[in-house]
Every structure is written in C-alpha cells, then in structure tokens.
Amino acid sequence: MANIFLRDPTYITIAQVKDTTDKAALAALGDDALKVLIARAEDLVDRYIISYGTPYDEDQTLIFPVEDEDGASSLPDDITKGTFFVVEQVYENGDLISGAVETGSGDVKSEKVGDRSVTYDVGTTTTNNNAKFLGIPPEAIAFLSKYRNIFYKSVI
C-alpha cells in the first residue's frame, strides 16, 4: 500500500528542513521520510489556517501557493517558517490534535459570524471550548496566526 503522505513538499523544501534544524537525527532522515513529515505538517498548517486567498492553481489540494496581485504564484515566507516548526513538532511528538480543552461558560451579550451579528437578552448562556492544537507549536503560531481565517467570534 502506498503512503498517502508521500508527496513532494510545497511549503518548505527538504533542503530547508535539513539546513535549518538543529536536530541531527531529523536532518539525517532520508528524503522520503522527510517528505512524509513535511506533508503531515502541511496538512496541519492548512487545518490551522482554514482558508486564505485564491489558490494559484484551481486543482491544488493545499491552501498555498496563492495568486498574488499580479497573477503570479505566492508562498509567504512566514508559511515556510511556520511549517518548519510544525515539521519539528511532528518529528518529535506526532501530529495528533488533541489534549487539554479549556471550557468556560457565561452570559452571552452578542455573537458575530461574518457580517451578521446578534445581541441577546440577559440570561442567554453558552459554553466555550478552546481546543489546544498540539500539532501547531507556539513558534509556528507566531508566523501562521495572521493567515488564519476566523469565521466565528463571540463576546461574553
């Protein structure tokens, strides 16, 4: 059976991973093993970002590259940097997105989705779940967060 994660890297090259990491065992991996780690990291980056811009090629499966103002292919440097940290995370700890979930509840004053907003009477309550993205380390979030498309905002 073929490894579905064995594909050519898009967000970061094998050479960039090898040249940037200080983890000797990661740098020593073969190209196919690194391709699998990069593919898993790219999928996690896309799950974190959700959506961004217009894909450069309508048949591409990843969010990036996107089409820039001149119609050329664009891959922001921050995406490459963020992907690097996710590759290291996947190498060290796997790519599961699970773990501790912080919950809280309280009176909801208003909610907004896109251009629609709703204001509630006193007494409407909600429970908030903020799942922790274990596959996206804080170092990567520093680079990736500005590309994240947030669809939902609640004011408590």
C-alpha positions as CSV (number, residue, x, y, z in Angstrom):
1,M,0.0,0.0,0.0
2,A,1.3,3.5,-0.9
3,N,1.9,6.0,1.8
4,I,-0.7,8.8,1.2
5,F,1.6,11.3,2.8
6,L,4.5,10.7,0.5
7,R,4.3,13.7,-1.8
8,D,6.5,16.5,-3.0
9,P,6.8,19.3,-0.4
10,T,5.1,22.6,-1.2
11,Y,5.6,24.9,1.9
12,I,9.2,24.0,2.7
13,T,11.9,22.0,0.9
14,I,13.7,19.0,2.2
15,A,17.0,21.0,2.0
16,Q,15.5,23.9,4.0
17,V,14.5,21.5,6.8
18,K,17.9,19.8,6.8
19,D,19.7,23.2,6.8
20,T,17.6,24.8,9.5
21,T,17.1,22.1,12.1
22,D,19.5,21.6,15.0
23,K,18.2,18.1,15.5
24,A,20.8,15.8,13.9
25,A,18.5,12.8,13.8
26,L,15.9,14.8,11.8
27,A,18.5,16.1,9.4
28,A,19.8,12.6,8.9
29,L,16.4,11.2,7.7
30,G,16.1,10.1,4.1
31,D,14.2,12.2,1.6
32,D,11.1,10.0,1.6
33,A,10.8,10.1,5.4
34,L,11.2,13.9,5.3
35,K,8.6,14.2,2.6
36,V,6.1,12.4,4.8
37,L,6.9,14.6,7.8
38,I,6.5,17.7,5.6
39,A,3.2,16.5,4.1
40,R,1.8,15.9,7.6
41,A,3.0,19.3,8.7
42,E,1.5,21.0,5.6
43,D,-1.9,19.3,6.4
44,L,-1.7,20.6,10.0
45,V,-0.9,24.1,8.8
46,D,-3.9,24.1,6.4
47,R,-6.2,22.8,9.2
48,Y,-5.0,25.6,11.4
49,I,-5.3,28.4,8.8
50,I,-8.6,27.0,7.3
51,S,-8.7,29.3,4.2
52,Y,-6.6,32.1,2.7
53,G,-6.7,34.0,-0.6
54,T,-7.2,32.5,-4.0
55,P,-5.3,29.3,-4.8
56,Y,-2.8,29.7,-7.6
57,D,-3.9,26.5,-9.3
58,E,-7.6,25.5,-9.1
59,D,-6.5,21.8,-8.8
60,Q,-4.1,22.2,-5.9
61,T,-5.0,20.4,-2.7
62,L,-3.3,22.8,-0.3
63,I,-4.1,26.4,0.5
64,F,-0.8,27.7,-0.7
65,P,0.6,28.9,-3.1
66,V,-2.0,31.7,-3.6
67,E,-2.3,34.0,-6.5
68,D,-0.8,37.5,-5.8
69,E,-2.0,40.8,-7.3
70,D,0.0,40.2,-10.5
71,G,-1.5,36.7,-11.0
72,A,1.8,35.1,-10.0
73,S,2.3,32.2,-7.5
74,S,2.9,33.4,-4.0
75,L,4.1,31.4,-0.9
76,P,4.6,33.8,2.0
77,D,7.9,33.3,3.8
78,D,6.0,33.1,7.1
79,I,4.3,29.9,5.8
80,T,7.7,28.3,5.2
81,K,8.9,29.3,8.7
82,G,5.8,28.2,10.4
83,T,5.8,24.9,8.6
84,F,9.4,24.3,9.7
85,F,8.4,24.4,13.4
86,V,5.4,22.1,12.7
87,V,7.8,19.6,10.9
88,E,9.9,19.5,14.1
89,Q,6.8,19.1,16.2
90,V,5.6,16.2,14.1
91,Y,9.0,14.6,14.2
92,E,9.2,14.9,18.0
93,N,5.6,14.3,19.1
94,G,3.4,13.2,16.2
95,D,0.7,15.2,14.6
96,L,-2.4,14.5,16.8
97,I,-4.5,17.4,17.5
98,S,-6.0,16.6,20.9
99,G,-5.3,17.1,24.5
100,A,-6.5,19.5,27.2
101,V,-9.6,21.5,26.4
102,E,-10.3,24.7,28.3
103,T,-14.0,25.3,28.9
104,G,-15.9,28.1,30.4
105,S,-19.5,29.5,30.4
106,G,-21.2,32.7,31.0
107,D,-23.9,35.1,29.8
108,V,-23.6,35.9,26.1
109,K,-24.1,39.5,25.2
110,S,-23.6,39.2,21.4
111,E,-22.3,36.9,18.7
112,K,-20.9,37.7,15.3
113,V,-20.4,35.4,12.2
114,G,-19.1,37.2,9.1
115,D,-21.2,40.4,8.6
116,R,-24.1,39.2,10.8
117,S,-24.4,39.9,14.5
118,V,-26.9,39.2,17.1
119,T,-27.5,40.8,20.6
120,Y,-29.1,38.7,23.3
121,D,-31.3,39.4,26.3
122,V,-29.6,38.9,29.7
123,G,-29.6,35.3,30.7
124,T,-28.6,33.6,27.4
125,T,-25.6,31.4,28.2
126,T,-23.0,29.4,26.3
127,T,-20.1,27.1,26.9
128,N,-16.9,27.9,25.1
129,N,-14.5,25.1,24.0
130,N,-11.0,26.2,23.1
131,A,-9.3,23.1,21.8
132,K,-5.5,23.1,22.0
133,F,-3.7,22.5,18.8
134,L,-0.9,20.2,19.8
135,G,0.4,19.9,16.3
136,I,0.9,23.6,16.0
137,P,3.7,24.8,18.4
138,P,3.7,28.4,19.7
139,E,6.8,29.1,17.5
140,A,4.7,28.3,14.4
141,I,1.6,30.1,15.6
142,A,3.7,33.3,15.8
143,F,4.2,33.0,12.0
144,L,0.9,31.5,10.9
145,S,-1.7,33.3,13.0
146,K,-2.1,36.3,10.7
147,Y,-3.1,33.9,7.9
148,R,-5.7,32.2,9.9
149,N,-9.3,32.9,8.8
150,I,-11.5,33.2,11.8
151,F,-15.2,32.6,11.0
152,Y,-16.7,32.9,14.4
153,K,-16.4,35.5,17.2
154,S,-18.4,35.5,20.5
155,V,-18.4,38.3,23.1
156,I,-19.1,37.2,26.6
